Amino acid sequence: MHGLGNDYVYVDLRHERVRDPGRLARAVSDRHRGLGSDGLILVGPPDAADAHVRMRIFNADGSEAQMCGNGIRCVARLAVDRGIATANPLRVQTGRGTLQVGWRRTETGGFDATVGMGVPELACEAIPAVIPGIPPRASVVAWALPAGFWGDQDVDGWSARSGLEGGLTLVSMGNPHAVLWCGEPEAVPLERIGPFLEHHGWFPQRINVHVAQAMGDGQVRMRTWERGSGLTQACGTGASAVAVSAVLRGVARSPMRLALPGGHLDIHWPGPGEEVVMTGPAEFVADAVLAPHLAREAG
């Protein structure tokens, strides 16, 4: 399944057993030797009394993530389509708690979901981020990066060419996110600066990286580098973080529509202390049976 091209392999734990999900995630995510995906999502019975279903997310490198905005919409569709749970709203247990997902079938046979993504966290200790000179409980919003921060990552002058504003904003949506605003996201070599920031010493659990451009009238363009997966077509928690950053910086007002390489997400965030609400599609691709060598990876 995929949400705006952010594709995952989903395993229904009612019928299957996965002993080593990190290992299986690496095997199925390889687009040359596996099925190909941004990662693996396991769907099973919840531990939490207030949830109908549980999801666990594993990135393409096998690391586990706390939450996936595109993935949770697909989990809702899988649960409804397969009769796992049909409540509306559906309550999904994730690594950042139980979240509510309202859903509807479209006139063309599609499936849209609206997800309460939770209240964003801005304090450095919640990201987590350890930045010299910034207290753990302080937030980082439009914070000017130190001179020479990019070093040899900017040898071709991409920061000037892309209109990079130079200010960093950090947001946790259960997953950690770094947002940079610029005049042209396509001019940013995200395949280079993404891993540079992801593995920077400031971020002990690594970080997702987004470059965004405010287009006016509540429209925002963005691109994403996901920790553990690389360049992706979309990121739901990342789009939420970008929307939060847009409101905090005053470059766009809520509600807003975010254009990602894979399509559009609608995000509403009234402001600090309030929950982010995201709406977008969930698409079924195919049922599959793992080849014997991949099945062995599952244990």
Secondary structure as UniProt FT lines:
FT   STRAND          2..3
FT   TURN            4..5
FT   STRAND          6..7
FT   STRAND          9..12
FT   TURN            13..15
FT   HELIX           21..29
FT   TURN            31..33
FT   STRAND          39..44
FT   TURN            49..50
FT   STRAND          53..59
FT   TURN            60..61
FT   STRAND          64..65
FT   HELIX           69..81
FT   TURN            82..83
FT   STRAND          90..94
FT   TURN            95..96
FT   STRAND          97..105
FT   TURN            107..108
FT   STRAND          111..118
FT   HELIX           124..126
FT   TURN            127..128
FT   TURN            132..133
FT   TURN            136..137
FT   STRAND          143..144
FT   TURN            147..150
FT   HELIX           151..154
FT   TURN            155..156
FT   HELIX           158..161
FT   TURN            162..163
FT   STRAND          167..172
FT   STRAND          176..181
FT   HELIX           185..187
FT   HELIX           190..198
FT   TURN            201..202
FT   TURN            204..205
FT   STRAND          208..216
FT   TURN            217..218
FT   STRAND          219..226
FT   TURN            227..229
FT   STRAND          230..232
FT   HELIX           236..249
FT   STRAND          256..260
FT   TURN            261..262
FT   STRAND          263..268
FT   TURN            272..273
FT   STRAND          276..281
FT   HELIX           292..298
//
